[in-house]
């Protein structure tokens, strides 16, 4: 009996070891995903894993950790941090050409961009995600269909917020098509809900209610607490439009409970603001004030301009109801400013251009496929119709001509691509980074024109200060664009003279005092008078100004910047600009020093930029025969250094 039992154990052990169902080890990527997901609600644990993966040089694992950190910030409504983290994750996945992780990260990035009103950025990223997905190996799998659904739903939301209901509905129905293929209940619910909002906007309230109830059914099947809350928000809005305020209140309160349980801050804010509006209408100002304050806690400082606008509009209504007309007026001005900020980011032309580029690429691929098929057919007919030595010679000559033609075409395509890239970059900067501050200046001037006589002095001063700041930014941007353009077409000359770099440093600091004052930044410049260098004064001041501007952008409130120099003993000075700001990781630093990074993360006060300044610094220094270095790490600041020739 004992021998039989031992024999049974040996057979069981053999089967256990031989059967892949029991013995297969998870792939390294699966193991990483499980480790990261298990601590996805603990930011400190996520950052500890990220540090571990980076120390090992594992960019795939680091990218997965960064994706979950970005997702954490998104759920906490920290959208600027979320965007910057997702971009770092994309850089890591791009290194490994990981299509799945890149598309998953793009979906999260576009959601955060949408929620701060950056619709053109969201559209660009979503179309790029579609391009990556459709060229990937997993496009026809269930996960590929799920990603198709998310990307099309994201595009539908972009067009919905741009008030283009027809385009939005088209994308939502494309998303719904993929969800139905994989029986994704929460995805179907999400699309029926957003289609319902389009019908509500068209004032087709009965149809909208049908869509919302259909979405509610799928949310309950998929057990989505957040989805149920979103549908209740929509149904409450329909009840409010039908003047049934009691029913609307009940639905919004029920939505509030569901979204609180789901910890969905974004949609919970919609419940609290809707409740505040109902209580203002009913005259219950205490409850209205409570829900307005809760809304402020949920959205305040999150760069969600639409939500911020609604909160201040509600405050204006509350103050007006309470007879505080001066306060109501101030709140309405703030709401108007947020409305303008949101409107400035709704660039329909950029969104349309992203879609046109995507469609053109798809058409070119289809045409290329047809052309290749025709070329194959033509070659086959020639081979069949021509025989002997003559046919061989002809085919050889044709092949030779085609080869030289291909070589010529490759060179032409390369030059054309470089020219188009330069043109597109300049157009993008002019249409976005130049246009937006000019529009903001126009809106501020219009506001001053309309309310100059009754505007309080402190509000007037604030507007004037903002106009001056915006003008300085626009001027610096134009200067960088002109310098960069001259460099690209080879018209920038290097004319060195004997320069007192102490004086140039002091002049540069004086031009940037206002920017430092806004962040309460102090500067310590220790280059002594009569420190002479042999350099082009315009190039030197441009490099120094851009490095100090960059240091200001990424410094925290109350920080400091140090400017100093060292003699290298070989006839050169090293000039250093050091800040104690957010710093950057080694991958981004390496990219900047190679001159490849022409995108820019957002500054500590939400400042936008183009990163042209750092590119210009590198090219100016190299044109002068100098060197540039960068020492940095996340959270520990950055120190840029460059060389100039000494002059006795």
C-alpha positions as a printed Julia matrix, in Angstrom:
648×3 Matrix{Float64}:
   0.0     0.0     0.0
   2.84    2.35    0.91
   4.66    1.62   -2.4
   1.47    2.28   -4.35
   1.0     5.63   -2.59
   4.63    6.68   -3.29
   4.23    5.67   -6.95
   1.08    7.83   -7.17
   2.95   10.82   -5.7
   5.78   10.39   -8.24
   3.3    10.26  -11.16
   1.49   13.38   -9.84
   4.8    15.22   -9.46
   5.76   14.31  -13.03
   2.44   15.54  -14.43
   2.67   18.75  -12.39
   6.17   19.47  -13.73
   5.35   18.49  -17.33
   2.02   20.33  -17.64
   2.62   23.95  -18.75
  -0.61   24.96  -17.06
   1.08   24.32  -13.7
   4.77   24.85  -14.4
   4.88   27.86  -16.72
   6.6    30.89  -15.19
   5.02   34.29  -15.89
   6.94   36.44  -18.36
   9.13   39.2   -16.85
   6.72   41.84  -18.14
   3.74   40.07  -16.52
   5.67   39.83  -13.25
   6.48   43.53  -13.34
   2.84   44.44  -14.07
   1.67   42.35  -11.1
   4.22   43.91   -8.75
   3.4    47.46   -9.81
  -0.39   46.93   -9.85
  -0.31   45.48   -6.31
   0.89   48.88   -4.98
  -0.86   51.1    -7.55
  -2.72   53.04   -4.82
   0.49   53.81   -2.85
   2.53   56.61   -4.46
   5.59   56.09   -2.23
   5.67   52.37   -3.06
   5.31   53.16   -6.79
   8.21   55.63   -6.68
  10.33   53.08   -4.79
   9.71   50.5    -7.55
  10.53   53.1   -10.23
  13.83   53.85   -8.5
  14.62   50.12   -8.32
  13.86   49.55  -12.04
  15.93   52.57  -13.1
  18.86   51.39  -10.99
  18.73   48.08  -12.9
  18.54   49.93  -16.25
  15.22   48.19  -17.02
  13.39   50.76  -19.18
  10.42   48.45  -19.82
   9.75   48.02  -16.09
  10.37   51.75  -15.48
   7.83   52.6   -18.22
   5.18   50.38  -16.59
   5.82   51.99  -13.2
   5.61   55.48  -14.74
   2.29   54.55  -16.41
   0.78   53.58  -13.04
   2.18   56.73  -11.38
   0.57   58.81  -14.15
  -2.7    56.89  -13.59
  -2.48   57.6    -9.84
  -2.08   61.35  -10.47
  -4.99   61.27  -12.96
  -7.29   59.65  -10.4
  -6.22   62.28   -7.85
  -7.01   65.01  -10.44
  -3.32   66.09  -10.49
  -3.47   66.45  -14.26
  -0.25   68.41  -14.91
   1.8    65.83  -12.99
  -0.13   63.06  -14.72
   0.69   64.48  -18.19
   4.41   64.88  -17.46
   4.63   61.35  -15.97
   2.8    59.76  -18.91
   5.24   61.55  -21.29
   8.18   60.05  -19.35
   6.53   56.61  -19.68
   6.15   57.11  -23.44
   9.85   57.94  -23.72
  10.72   54.68  -21.92
   8.37   52.56  -24.09
   9.54   54.29  -27.27
  13.08   53.1   -26.5
  11.84   49.49  -26.53
   9.32   49.97  -29.38
   6.61   48.46  -27.15
   3.37   49.18  -29.06
   0.98   47.85  -26.4
   2.46   49.88  -23.54
   2.79   52.98  -25.76
  -0.9    52.88  -26.78
  -2.04   52.19  -23.21
  -0.01   55.19  -22.01
  -1.31   57.45  -24.83
  -4.91   56.68  -23.78
  -4.16   57.86  -20.23
  -2.17   60.9   -21.46
  -4.99   62.06  -23.77
  -7.55   61.73  -20.94
  -5.49   64.03  -18.69
  -4.9    66.5   -21.56
  -8.65   66.57  -22.25
  -9.44   67.3   -18.63
  -7.29   70.46  -18.59
  -8.77   71.54  -21.94
  -5.74   70.75  -24.15
  -7.94   69.35  -26.92
  -5.48   69.78  -29.79
  -2.76   67.93  -27.82
  -5.25   65.17  -26.95
  -6.35   64.78  -30.59
  -2.74   64.64  -31.82
  -1.85   61.93  -29.28
  -5.02   59.87  -29.94
  -4.45   59.82  -33.72
  -0.82   58.88  -33.07
  -2.08   56.05  -30.83
  -4.32   54.79  -33.64
  -1.36   54.8   -36.01
   0.8    52.79  -33.57
  -2.05   50.36  -32.83
  -2.88   49.67  -36.48
   0.79   48.88  -37.22
   1.15   46.61  -34.16
   1.11   42.82  -33.82
  -1.81   42.8   -31.35
  -4.23   44.94  -33.39
  -6.66   42.05  -34.09
  -6.67   40.65  -30.53
  -9.31   41.43  -27.88
  -6.87   43.85  -26.23
  -6.3    45.58  -29.58
 -10.08   45.99  -30.0
 -10.33   47.33  -26.44
  -7.63   49.92  -27.2
  -9.4    50.8   -30.47
 -12.53   51.48  -28.42
 -10.73   53.75  -25.92
  -8.95   55.74  -28.66
 -12.16   56.34  -30.65
 -14.06   57.23  -27.45
 -11.34   59.76  -26.59
 -11.63   61.35  -30.05
 -15.42   61.46  -29.63
 -14.99   63.38  -26.37
 -12.57   65.83  -28.03
 -15.1    66.63  -30.77
 -17.94   66.76  -28.22
 -16.16   69.49  -26.24
 -15.48   71.33  -29.5
 -19.29   71.29  -30.06
 -18.99   69.14  -33.18
 -21.74   66.64  -32.38
 -21.77   64.85  -35.74
 -18.05   64.01  -35.68
 -18.29   63.08  -31.98
 -21.2    60.68  -32.56
 -19.32   59.03  -35.44
 -16.34   58.26  -33.2
 -18.51   57.1   -30.28
 -20.3    54.63  -32.58
 -16.93   53.36  -33.88
 -15.9    52.82  -30.27
 -19.2    51.05  -29.58
 -18.57   48.73  -32.57
 -15.35   47.41  -30.98
 -16.9    47.14  -27.49
 -19.74   45.0   -28.85
 -17.21   42.63  -30.47
 -15.55   41.85  -27.13
 -18.73   42.2   -25.02
 -17.22   45.08  -22.99
 -20.17   46.24  -20.85
 -18.46   49.25  -19.25
 -17.2    50.41  -22.66
 -20.69   50.09  -24.2
 -22.16   51.99  -21.24
 -19.59   54.77  -21.64
 -20.4    55.2   -25.33
 -24.19   55.12  -24.93
 -23.86   57.7   -22.16
 -21.78   60.09  -24.3
 -24.08   59.6   -27.31
 -26.95   60.51  -24.98
 -25.17   63.76  -24.04
 -24.99   64.66  -27.75
 -28.74   64.15  -28.11
 -29.27   66.23  -24.96
 -27.21   69.04  -26.51
 -29.46   68.81  -29.6
 -32.43   69.22  -27.24
 -33.7    65.72  -28.15
 -34.37   64.98  -24.48
 -36.5    61.85  -24.93
 -33.83   60.21  -27.09
 -31.15   61.28  -24.61
 -33.07   59.63  -21.75
 -33.3    56.36  -23.73
 -29.51   56.42  -24.27
 -28.78   57.16  -20.59
 -31.05   54.34  -19.38
 -29.37   51.96  -21.85
 -25.98   53.05  -20.5
 -27.27   52.49  -16.93
 -28.25   48.9   -17.83
 -24.78   48.1   -19.18
 -23.07   49.78  -16.2
 -25.03   47.56  -13.82
 -24.13   44.49  -15.87
 -20.48   45.49  -15.71
 -20.81   46.43  -12.0
 -19.35   49.89  -12.63
 -20.15   52.07   -9.63
 -18.57   55.09  -11.32
 -20.56   54.47  -14.53
 -23.84   54.3   -12.57
 -22.99   57.64  -10.94
 -22.22   59.25  -14.31
 -25.6    58.1   -15.72
 -27.41   59.44  -12.64
 -25.69   62.79  -13.2
 -27.01   62.85  -16.77
 -30.53   61.82  -15.75
 -30.52   64.44  -12.99
 -29.63   67.09  -15.55
 -32.59   65.99  -17.73
 -34.91   66.24  -14.7
 -33.55   69.71  -13.95
 -34.17   70.83  -17.54
 -37.73   69.47  -17.19
 -38.13   71.68  -14.04
 -38.58   68.61  -11.79
 -36.07   69.87   -9.2
 -37.07   67.38   -6.48
 -36.39   64.39   -8.75
 -33.18   66.03   -9.98
 -31.99   66.51   -6.38
 -32.65   62.82   -5.59
 -30.76   61.69   -8.69
 -27.78   63.97   -8.02
 -27.59   62.81   -4.38
 -27.64   59.18   -5.53
 -24.93   59.99   -8.09
 -22.93   61.69   -5.32
 -23.01   58.47   -3.23
 -21.97   56.24   -6.17
 -19.12   58.49   -7.31
 -17.86   58.96   -3.73
 -17.63   55.17   -3.35
 -15.84   54.93   -6.7
 -13.49   57.82   -5.7
 -14.15   59.41   -9.12
 -13.18   63.04   -8.34
 -13.8    64.34  -11.88
 -17.45   63.23  -12.12
 -18.08   63.72   -8.39
 -17.38   67.42   -8.96
 -20.18   67.47  -11.53
 -22.58   66.07   -8.88
 -21.58   68.63   -6.24
 -21.86   71.55   -8.67
 -25.27   70.35   -9.91
 -26.51   70.07   -6.3
 -25.19   73.57   -5.54
 -27.11   74.97   -8.55
 -30.36   73.29   -7.4
 -30.02   74.65   -3.84
 -29.34   78.15   -5.18
 -32.54   77.87   -7.23
 -34.43   76.67   -4.12
 -32.96   79.45   -1.96
 -31.15   77.02    0.4
 -27.92   79.05    0.4
 -26.24   77.16    3.26
 -26.4    73.85    1.39
 -25.41   75.57   -1.83
 -22.33   77.06   -0.12
 -21.4    73.63    1.29
 -21.46   71.94   -2.12
 -19.63   74.84   -3.82
 -16.83   74.52   -1.25
 -16.71   70.76   -1.78
 -16.52   71.36   -5.54
 -13.63   73.76   -4.98
 -11.8    71.08   -2.95
 -12.27   68.6    -5.8
 -11.18   70.83   -8.71
  -9.22   73.74   -7.22
  -5.7    74.13   -8.64
  -6.12   71.16  -11.0
  -5.92   73.23  -14.23
  -9.4    72.02  -15.22
 -10.62   75.33  -16.63
 -14.16   74.15  -17.4
 -14.73   73.02  -13.82
 -13.05   76.14  -12.4
 -15.29   78.34  -14.56
 -18.43   76.58  -13.29
 -17.34   76.84   -9.63
 -16.81   80.61   -9.9
 -20.07   81.01  -11.84
 -21.87   79.25   -8.98
 -20.15   81.55   -6.45
 -21.33   84.54   -8.48
 -24.93   83.2    -8.45
 -24.73   82.5    -4.69
 -23.42   86.0    -3.89
 -26.04   87.61   -6.12
 -28.79   85.6    -4.38
 -27.41   86.77   -1.01
 -27.32   90.41   -2.16
 -23.49   90.57   -2.26
 -23.34   92.12   -5.7
 -19.74   93.32   -5.56
 -18.52   89.81   -4.69
 -20.79   88.38   -7.37
 -19.2    90.71   -9.92
 -15.66   89.67   -8.92
 -16.55   85.96   -9.18
 -18.11   86.5   -12.61
 -14.86   88.15  -13.81
 -12.86   85.13  -12.61
 -15.32   82.78  -14.33
 -14.93   84.79  -17.54
 -11.12   84.49  -17.33
 -11.36   80.71  -16.96
 -13.81   80.62  -19.87
 -11.3    82.47  -22.03
  -8.48   80.13  -20.92
 -10.59   77.13  -21.85
 -11.67   78.66  -25.19
  -8.06   79.45  -26.12
  -7.21   75.76  -25.97
 -10.1    74.66  -28.21
  -8.08   74.9   -31.42
 -10.43   73.35  -34.0
  -7.86   73.79  -36.79
  -5.14   71.83  -34.98
  -7.59   69.01  -34.17
  -8.75   68.94  -37.79
  -5.14   68.93  -39.0
  -4.34   65.93  -36.78
  -7.25   64.04  -38.32
  -6.25   65.04  -41.89
  -2.67   63.88  -41.28
  -3.92   60.53  -39.97
  -6.28   60.01  -42.93
  -3.56   61.03  -45.4
  -1.15   58.5   -43.92
  -3.79   55.76  -44.18
  -4.53   56.71  -47.81
  -0.84   56.77  -48.71
  -0.43   53.28  -47.27
  -3.39   52.02  -49.31
  -2.04   53.69  -52.49
   1.42   52.27  -51.84
  -0.05   48.78  -51.52
  -1.98   49.19  -54.8
   1.11   50.56  -56.53
   3.22   47.64  -55.35
   0.6    45.2   -56.64
   0.57   46.94  -60.03
   4.37   46.93  -60.18
   4.43   43.2   -59.47
   1.85   42.54  -62.21
   3.79   44.7   -64.67
   7.07   42.93  -63.89
   5.42   39.53  -64.38
   4.03   40.52  -67.8
   7.46   41.79  -68.92
   9.16   38.59  -67.81
   6.61   36.44  -69.67
   6.65   38.62  -72.85
  10.43   39.04  -73.17
  12.9    36.17  -73.62
  16.54   35.55  -74.45
  19.55   37.78  -74.07
  17.75   40.94  -75.2
  15.2    40.61  -72.4
  17.98   40.06  -69.86
  19.83   43.19  -71.0
  16.66   45.28  -70.96
  15.7    44.07  -67.52
  19.23   44.76  -66.27
  19.17   48.3   -67.65
  15.73   48.9   -66.17
  16.87   47.63  -62.81
  19.95   49.9   -62.97
  17.8    52.92  -63.85
  15.36   52.08  -61.09
  18.2    51.78  -58.61
  19.65   55.18  -59.48
  16.15   56.67  -59.54
  15.48   55.15  -56.11
  18.75   56.58  -54.75
  17.85   60.01  -56.11
  14.3    59.73  -54.76
  15.63   58.76  -51.32
  17.82   61.87  -51.2
  14.97   64.08  -52.39
  12.61   62.54  -49.82
  15.14   63.12  -47.06
  15.58   66.81  -47.97
  11.81   67.2   -48.34
  11.17   65.56  -44.96
  13.7    67.87  -43.28
  12.17   70.94  -44.92
   8.64   69.83  -43.99
   9.7    69.1   -40.4
  11.2    72.59  -40.07
   8.11   74.18  -41.63
   5.7    72.13  -39.51
   7.61   72.91  -36.31
   7.62   76.64  -37.03
   3.91   76.59  -37.99
   3.06   74.63  -34.83
   4.92   77.12  -32.63
   3.41   80.12  -34.43
  -0.14   78.7   -34.35
  -0.07   77.51  -30.73
   2.68   78.99  -28.56
   2.55   82.43  -30.2
  -1.18   82.61  -30.94
  -2.39   81.67  -27.44
  -0.62   84.5   -25.51
  -1.67   87.0   -28.2
  -5.32   85.88  -27.84
  -5.0    86.16  -24.05
  -3.62   89.7   -24.42
  -6.49   90.59  -26.75
  -9.09   89.24  -24.3
  -7.51   91.09  -21.36
  -7.45   94.35  -23.32
 -11.1    93.84  -24.32
 -12.04   93.24  -20.67
 -10.16   96.4   -19.64
 -11.89   98.38  -22.38
 -15.37   97.23  -21.3
 -14.94   97.53  -17.53
 -12.22  100.17  -17.06
 -14.48  102.69  -15.31
 -15.94  100.29  -12.75
 -12.96   97.96  -12.29
 -11.24   98.03   -8.86
  -7.69   99.31   -8.89
  -6.15   96.05   -7.65
  -7.93   94.05  -10.37
  -6.79   96.6   -13.0
  -3.2    96.33  -11.75
  -3.34   92.53  -11.89
  -4.53   92.64  -15.51
  -1.78   95.09  -16.5
   0.88   92.95  -14.76
  -0.36   89.86  -16.59
  -0.3    91.73  -19.92
   3.31   92.76  -19.3
   4.31   89.21  -18.37
   2.59   87.79  -21.45
   4.26   90.37  -23.71
   7.72   89.51  -22.29
   7.08   85.8   -22.92
   5.93   86.48  -26.51
   8.98   88.67  -27.22
  11.39   86.02  -25.88
   9.63   83.35  -27.94
   9.88   85.44  -31.14
  13.59   86.05  -30.46
  14.21   82.31  -30.03
  12.23   81.48  -33.18
  14.26   83.98  -35.25
  17.58   82.75  -33.82
  16.66   79.11  -34.41
  15.49   79.83  -37.97
  18.8    81.58  -38.77
  20.7    78.58  -37.42
  18.68   76.13  -39.54
  19.31   78.0   -42.8
  22.98   78.75  -41.99
  22.73   82.55  -41.7
  23.91   82.83  -38.09
  27.51   84.13  -37.84
  29.94   83.92  -34.91
  31.7    87.29  -34.29
  33.75   87.06  -31.04
  35.06   90.15  -29.21
  36.52   90.87  -25.74
  33.53   90.89  -23.33
  33.18   91.52  -19.58
  30.9    88.57  -18.76
  30.1    90.03  -15.32
  28.3    92.96  -16.98
  26.44   90.7   -19.43
  25.36   88.49  -16.52
  24.03   91.45  -14.5
  22.16   92.88  -17.53
  20.56   89.5   -18.21
  19.44   89.1   -14.58
  17.86   92.57  -14.66
  15.77   91.69  -17.73
  14.37   88.64  -15.9
  13.7    90.24  -12.5
   9.92   90.33  -13.01
   9.77   86.58  -13.75
  11.85   85.87  -10.62
   9.67   88.19   -8.52
   6.5    86.25   -9.44
   7.98   83.06   -7.95
   9.88   84.88   -5.16
  13.16   83.5    -6.53
  16.51   84.94   -5.41
  19.59   84.87   -7.61
  23.22   84.66   -6.42
  25.68   85.75   -9.14
  29.32   85.36   -8.1
  31.16   86.21  -11.36
  33.38   89.19  -10.35
  33.71   92.42  -12.39
  36.39   92.54  -15.11
  36.12   88.83  -15.9
  36.85   88.95  -19.61
  36.07   86.34  -22.23
  36.56   86.2   -26.01
  33.06   85.45  -27.37
  30.11   86.65  -29.48
  28.26   88.9   -27.0
  24.83   88.26  -28.56
  25.28   84.48  -28.51
  26.63   84.55  -24.94
  23.73   86.67  -23.62
  21.18   84.51  -25.51
  22.58   81.31  -23.99
  22.69   82.82  -20.49
  19.15   84.27  -20.79
  17.68   80.95  -21.95
  19.41   78.95  -19.2
  18.24   81.37  -16.47
  14.7    81.41  -17.95
  14.7    77.59  -17.91
  15.87   77.59  -14.28
  13.06   79.99  -13.3
  10.47   77.84  -15.11
  11.34   74.67  -13.16
  12.07   76.3    -9.78
   9.63   76.14   -6.89
   8.19   79.13   -5.01
  10.82   80.81   -2.82
  13.74   78.91   -4.39
  17.09   80.33   -5.54
  19.34   80.27   -8.63
  23.15   80.4    -8.55
  25.37   81.74  -11.39
  29.14   81.17  -11.07
  32.25   80.38  -13.1
  35.42   78.27  -12.92
  38.78   78.51  -14.71
  39.56   75.12  -16.32
  43.28   75.93  -16.54
  43.32   75.43  -20.32
  42.34   78.89  -21.5
  38.59   78.52  -20.93
  35.97   79.5   -18.37
  33.12   77.21  -17.39
  29.94   79.24  -16.79
  27.33   77.51  -14.59
  23.59   78.15  -13.97
  22.29   76.08  -11.04
  18.7    75.75   -9.78
  17.1    73.74   -6.96
  13.87   72.9    -8.83
  12.21   69.72  -10.1
  15.21   68.35  -12.04
  14.87   65.56  -14.6
  15.78   61.91  -15.14
  18.89   60.67  -16.96
  17.01   59.79  -20.17
  15.6    63.31  -20.61
  18.99   64.88  -19.76
  20.76   62.73  -22.37
  18.11   63.63  -24.96
  18.57   67.37  -24.31
  22.37   67.16  -24.6
  22.01   65.36  -27.95
  19.73   68.17  -29.17
  16.9    65.72  -29.92
  14.26   66.95  -27.47
  12.09   69.69  -28.99
   9.11   69.1   -26.68
   8.74   70.68  -23.29
   7.21   69.59  -20.0
   5.07   72.04  -18.03
   6.72   74.33  -15.43
   6.03   74.44  -11.69
   3.39   77.18  -12.16
   1.85   75.55  -15.25
   4.12   77.5   -17.66
   4.09   76.24  -21.23
   7.05   76.37  -23.58
   8.67   74.92  -26.7
  12.15   73.82  -25.43
  13.62   75.82  -28.33
  15.71   77.8   -25.85
  17.8    74.79  -24.8
  18.2    73.63  -28.43
  19.46   77.13  -29.35
  21.88   77.1   -26.38
  23.44   73.83  -27.54
  23.77   74.94  -31.17
  25.2    78.39  -30.25
  27.79   76.83  -27.93
  28.81   74.26  -30.56
  28.99   77.0   -33.25
  31.47   78.83  -30.99
  33.52   75.62  -30.48
  32.49   75.24  -26.83
  31.16   72.41  -24.67
  27.94   72.03  -22.65
  27.21   69.8   -19.62
  24.17   69.01  -17.48
  24.05   67.56  -13.96
  20.54   66.75  -12.73
  18.26   64.25  -10.98
  14.5    64.26  -10.25
  13.66   66.54   -7.33
  17.27   67.75   -6.87
  17.44   70.57   -9.45
  19.7    71.02  -12.5
  23.1    72.58  -13.21
  23.87   73.61  -16.8
  27.46   74.47  -17.69
  29.14   75.76  -20.88
  32.58   77.01  -21.91
  33.86   80.31  -23.31
  37.42   81.32  -24.24
  39.32   83.42  -21.7
  40.59   86.87  -22.64
  43.33   88.53  -20.57
